[in-house]
Amino acid sequence: MLKVTVKRPRRTVRQLEREKDAFIDRMTDTLLVASKSNTPIDKGRARRGWRKERSIRQTSIVNRVPYIVALEDGHSKQAPNGITKPAIRETLIKHALDRIR
């Protein structure tokens, strides 16, 4: 059996919250960069359309360019596998490798 006692639980919870927020920031920053780099370029509008949006409860990566869904569905020879699935895969692999190092 393992028994853990936490002294100063409020302080510990605040520290965990800060670490969680920092981790989410790192993940979304990496995902934003990967999404931009995976976005096909014609005139560059779709690539410039990526944004990181924060609210109290969530952080989102969004692109409001009207044809982004078509690009995501693979309607581009430059990105036949879409944009976000490969970006998510790259992000997860990068952060998994960072944890190993």
Buried (B, 14 or more C-beta within 10 A) or exposed (E): EEEEEEEEEEEEEEEEEEEEEEEEEBBBBBBBBBBBEBBBEEEEBBBEBBEBEEEEEEBEBEBEBEBBEEBBEEEBEEBEEBBBEBBBEBBEEBBEEEEEE
